[in-house]
Amino acid sequence: MRIQLFPRLVAAVTAVVVVKAAAADPLSNAAAVVPEADLAQQLANPVASLISVPFQANWDFGIGVNDATRFTLNIQPVIPMSLNDDWNLIVRTILPVIDAESPAPGVASASGLGDTVQSFFFSPKAPVGGWILAGGPVALWPTATDAQLGGEKWGLGPTGLALKQDGPWTYGVLVNHLWSVAGDGSRPDVNASFVQPFCSYITKTKTTFTVNSESTYDWSRSQWNMPVNFVVSQLFKIGKQPMQAFVGGRYYLDGPSGGPEWGIRAGLVLLFPK
């Protein structure tokens, strides 16, 4: 099995971060960094008014007849902006860096950037009936550096989120739909729905247990891609810098023929509270 230097380096850095997290002081009271705020609870909210930069490393296994591995590092900055006394705008970007082994004879391996998905959430600052709500447009940018790593299509569509935070629990759903609006005419059109139900529980030591599904339905092919993830996260600080490290696994309940069977996730979130 071909293992590239970049995924190996990320794995080593992730292991160091996880060890550091275990040795560092957990933020048993996040107010020590951000007065009257709970960073762990904000992190469980995808549209919280908190600047964060997650680095999410994913290894997917069992792809194609070659039983190949695909590594994806998702760089996911979240930038909130206050529009007025009542509304926030939260910009969430996902830029994938990919290293994919050859899945079948005659298909080359590929490494580089994938396509970028960028969401613009308009969210009321106050909960609505106890629920945190957000919605707006989502865009697909053809940033892939290799034809195998992206669709060479521009896309647009709606996105929305509803979640509730009840004590240590956070649960809700994030959805979007993308249609291609321009791009290479020889490539398949994009017509896909994304559904992400999630539920998390935060302990007193700011350890978070999360289960979610990042499911996509391709309407053109009538095909689900349905991984279920279980992730454990720990909030900690190095000096005055708050961070969150996480590790977990995934299993694919459904997917296209030759798709991955299971995977591993790990990473680090840098936090910049106001």
C-alpha positions as CSV (number, residue, x, y, z in Angstrom):
1,M,0.0,0.0,0.0
2,R,1.4,3.4,-1.0
3,I,1.7,5.8,1.9
4,Q,2.6,9.3,1.0
5,L,4.8,11.5,3.1
6,F,2.1,14.1,3.7
7,P,-0.5,11.8,5.3
8,R,2.3,10.2,7.4
9,L,3.4,13.7,8.5
10,V,-0.1,14.7,9.4
11,A,-0.6,11.5,11.4
12,A,2.6,12.1,13.3
13,V,1.6,15.7,14.1
14,T,-1.9,14.6,15.1
15,A,-0.4,12.0,17.5
16,V,1.7,14.7,19.1
17,V,-1.3,17.0,19.5
18,V,-3.4,14.3,21.1
19,V,-0.6,13.5,23.6
20,K,-0.2,17.2,24.3
21,A,-4.0,17.4,24.9
22,A,-3.9,14.6,27.4
23,A,-1.0,16.2,29.2
24,A,-2.3,19.8,29.1
25,D,-4.7,21.3,31.5
26,P,-8.3,20.6,30.4
27,L,-10.5,23.8,30.4
28,S,-12.8,22.7,33.2
29,N,-14.0,26.3,33.1
30,A,-13.8,27.9,29.7
31,A,-14.7,31.2,31.3
32,A,-11.0,31.4,32.4
33,V,-10.3,32.2,28.7
34,V,-13.6,33.7,27.6
35,P,-15.7,35.3,30.4
36,E,-19.2,34.0,30.6
37,A,-18.7,31.6,27.6
38,D,-18.4,27.9,27.3
39,L,-16.0,27.1,24.5
40,A,-16.9,23.4,24.3
41,Q,-20.6,24.2,23.9
42,Q,-19.8,26.8,21.2
43,L,-17.7,24.3,19.4
44,A,-20.7,21.9,19.3
45,N,-22.6,24.7,17.5
46,P,-21.6,25.1,13.8
47,V,-22.8,28.7,13.7
48,A,-21.5,29.9,17.0
49,S,-20.0,33.4,17.2
50,L,-16.5,32.0,17.5
51,I,-13.6,32.2,15.1
52,S,-12.2,28.7,14.7
53,V,-9.9,26.9,12.2
54,P,-10.4,23.1,12.3
55,F,-7.9,20.9,10.5
56,Q,-9.8,17.6,10.0
57,A,-7.7,14.6,8.8
58,N,-9.6,11.7,7.3
59,W,-8.3,8.3,6.2
60,D,-10.8,6.1,4.2
61,F,-10.0,2.5,3.4
62,G,-11.1,-0.3,1.1
63,I,-11.6,1.7,-2.0
64,G,-12.0,-0.1,-5.4
65,V,-10.5,-3.4,-6.4
66,N,-7.1,-2.2,-5.2
67,D,-8.4,-1.8,-1.7
68,A,-6.9,1.7,-1.8
69,T,-6.6,4.4,0.8
70,R,-7.7,8.0,0.4
71,F,-6.4,10.7,2.7
72,T,-8.3,14.0,3.0
73,L,-7.3,17.0,5.1
74,N,-10.2,19.4,5.4
75,I,-9.2,22.9,6.2
76,Q,-12.4,24.4,7.6
77,P,-12.2,28.1,8.8
78,V,-15.3,29.5,10.4
79,I,-15.6,33.3,10.4
80,P,-18.5,34.9,12.2
81,M,-19.5,38.6,11.6
82,S,-22.0,40.7,13.4
83,L,-24.4,42.4,10.9
84,N,-26.5,44.3,13.5
85,D,-28.0,43.8,17.0
86,D,-30.1,40.9,15.8
87,W,-28.2,39.0,13.1
88,N,-24.9,37.3,12.5
89,L,-23.3,36.1,9.3
90,I,-21.2,33.0,9.6
91,V,-19.0,32.0,6.7
92,R,-17.9,28.3,6.8
93,T,-15.4,27.1,4.2
94,I,-14.2,23.5,3.5
95,L,-11.0,23.2,1.4
96,P,-9.9,19.6,1.0
97,V,-6.3,18.6,0.5
98,I,-6.3,15.0,-0.9
99,D,-3.9,12.1,-1.5
100,A,-5.7,9.2,-3.2
101,E,-4.2,5.9,-4.1
102,S,-5.1,4.2,-7.4
103,P,-8.4,2.5,-6.8
104,A,-8.2,0.2,-9.8
105,P,-5.7,-0.9,-12.5
106,G,-5.4,1.8,-15.2
107,V,-6.5,4.6,-12.8
108,A,-3.7,6.8,-11.6
109,S,-3.1,8.0,-8.1
110,A,-3.8,11.7,-7.5
111,S,-2.7,14.3,-5.0
112,G,-3.7,18.0,-4.6
113,L,-6.6,20.2,-3.8
114,G,-10.2,19.2,-4.1
115,D,-13.2,21.4,-4.8
116,T,-14.1,24.0,-2.1
117,V,-17.6,24.2,-0.5
118,Q,-18.4,27.6,1.1
119,S,-21.6,28.3,3.2
120,F,-23.0,31.7,4.2
121,F,-25.2,31.3,7.2
122,F,-27.5,34.2,8.3
123,S,-28.4,33.5,11.9
124,P,-30.5,35.3,14.5
125,K,-28.5,36.1,17.6
126,A,-31.3,35.0,19.9
127,P,-32.7,31.4,19.7
128,V,-36.1,31.0,18.1
129,G,-38.4,29.0,20.4
130,G,-35.3,27.5,22.1
131,W,-33.7,26.6,18.7
132,I,-30.6,28.1,17.1
133,L,-31.5,28.6,13.4
134,A,-29.4,29.6,10.4
135,G,-29.8,29.6,6.6
136,G,-28.4,31.1,3.4
137,P,-26.6,30.2,0.2
138,V,-23.9,27.6,-0.3
139,A,-21.4,27.6,-3.2
140,L,-19.2,25.0,-4.9
141,W,-15.9,26.4,-6.2
142,P,-13.9,24.2,-8.7
143,T,-10.5,24.5,-6.9
144,A,-9.4,21.0,-7.6
145,T,-5.8,20.7,-9.0
146,D,-6.5,17.3,-10.6
147,A,-9.5,16.2,-12.6
148,Q,-9.8,13.1,-10.4
149,L,-10.1,15.2,-7.3
150,G,-13.0,17.4,-8.4
151,G,-15.9,17.8,-10.7
152,E,-14.8,20.9,-12.6
153,K,-18.1,22.5,-11.9
154,W,-19.3,25.7,-10.3
155,G,-22.3,25.1,-8.0
156,L,-24.9,27.0,-6.0
157,G,-27.8,26.1,-3.7
158,P,-29.4,26.7,-0.3
159,T,-28.2,25.6,3.1
160,G,-29.8,25.5,6.6
161,L,-29.2,24.5,10.1
162,A,-31.4,23.9,13.2
163,L,-30.0,22.9,16.6
164,K,-30.8,22.9,20.3
165,Q,-28.5,23.0,23.3
166,D,-30.0,21.5,26.4
167,G,-27.5,21.3,29.3
168,P,-24.6,19.1,28.1
169,W,-26.5,17.9,25.0
170,T,-26.4,19.5,21.6
171,Y,-28.5,18.0,18.7
172,G,-29.7,19.1,15.4
173,V,-29.3,18.9,11.6
174,L,-27.3,20.7,8.9
175,V,-28.5,20.4,5.3
176,N,-27.6,21.8,1.9
177,H,-28.3,21.2,-1.8
178,L,-26.0,22.0,-4.7
179,W,-26.7,22.3,-8.4
180,S,-24.0,22.9,-10.9
181,V,-24.5,26.2,-12.8
182,A,-21.4,26.3,-15.0
183,G,-18.2,24.4,-15.7
184,D,-16.8,21.7,-18.0
185,G,-19.7,20.5,-20.2
186,S,-18.1,17.0,-20.5
187,R,-18.3,16.4,-16.8
188,P,-21.4,15.1,-15.0
189,D,-23.7,17.8,-13.6
190,V,-23.9,18.2,-9.8
191,N,-27.3,17.6,-8.2
192,A,-26.7,16.5,-4.7
193,S,-28.2,16.9,-1.2
194,F,-26.2,16.8,2.0
195,V,-27.8,15.8,5.3
196,Q,-25.8,15.9,8.6
197,P,-27.8,15.0,11.7
198,F,-25.7,15.3,14.8
199,C,-25.8,14.7,18.6
200,S,-23.1,15.5,21.1
201,Y,-22.6,15.3,24.9
202,I,-20.1,17.4,26.8
203,T,-18.7,16.2,30.1
204,K,-17.6,18.4,33.0
205,T,-14.0,18.1,31.9
206,K,-15.0,19.5,28.4
207,T,-14.6,16.1,26.7
208,T,-17.2,15.9,23.9
209,F,-18.7,12.7,22.5
210,T,-20.2,13.2,19.1
211,V,-22.1,10.9,16.7
212,N,-23.2,12.2,13.3
213,S,-23.8,11.1,9.7
214,E,-22.4,13.1,6.8
215,S,-24.8,11.7,4.1
216,T,-25.0,12.8,0.5
217,Y,-27.6,11.8,-2.0
218,D,-26.7,12.1,-5.7
219,W,-30.0,12.6,-7.5
220,S,-28.4,12.1,-10.9
221,R,-27.3,8.5,-10.0
222,S,-29.9,7.8,-7.3
223,Q,-27.1,6.9,-4.9
224,W,-26.5,7.5,-1.2
225,N,-23.0,7.9,0.3
226,M,-23.7,7.5,4.1
227,P,-20.8,7.4,6.6
228,V,-21.6,7.4,10.3
229,N,-18.9,9.0,12.5
230,F,-18.2,8.7,16.2
231,V,-15.7,11.3,17.5
232,V,-14.2,12.1,20.9
233,S,-12.9,15.6,21.4
234,Q,-11.0,17.3,24.2
235,L,-10.8,21.0,24.9
236,F,-7.4,22.2,26.3
237,K,-5.0,25.0,26.2
238,I,-1.3,25.5,25.6
239,G,-0.4,28.7,27.4
240,K,-3.3,31.0,26.7
241,Q,-4.2,29.4,23.4
242,P,-7.4,27.3,23.6
243,M,-7.6,24.3,21.2
244,Q,-9.6,21.2,20.7
245,A,-8.1,17.8,19.6
246,F,-10.3,15.0,18.3
247,V,-10.1,11.4,17.1
248,G,-12.7,9.0,15.9
249,G,-13.8,6.4,13.4
250,R,-16.4,6.0,10.7
251,Y,-18.4,3.2,9.0
252,Y,-20.1,3.5,5.6
253,L,-23.7,2.3,5.8
254,D,-24.2,2.9,2.1
255,G,-22.1,4.1,-0.8
256,P,-21.4,3.8,-4.5
257,S,-19.8,0.6,-5.8
258,G,-16.1,0.7,-5.1
259,G,-16.5,3.3,-2.4
260,P,-14.7,3.2,1.0
261,E,-15.8,0.7,3.7
262,W,-14.5,2.4,6.8
263,G,-12.3,5.2,8.0
264,I,-10.5,7.1,10.7
265,R,-10.7,10.8,11.6
266,A,-8.4,13.0,13.8
267,G,-7.4,16.6,14.0
268,L,-7.1,19.9,15.8
269,V,-9.2,23.0,16.1
270,L,-7.6,26.4,16.7
271,L,-9.8,28.8,18.6
272,F,-9.8,32.6,18.6
273,P,-12.4,33.7,21.0
274,K,-13.3,37.4,21.0
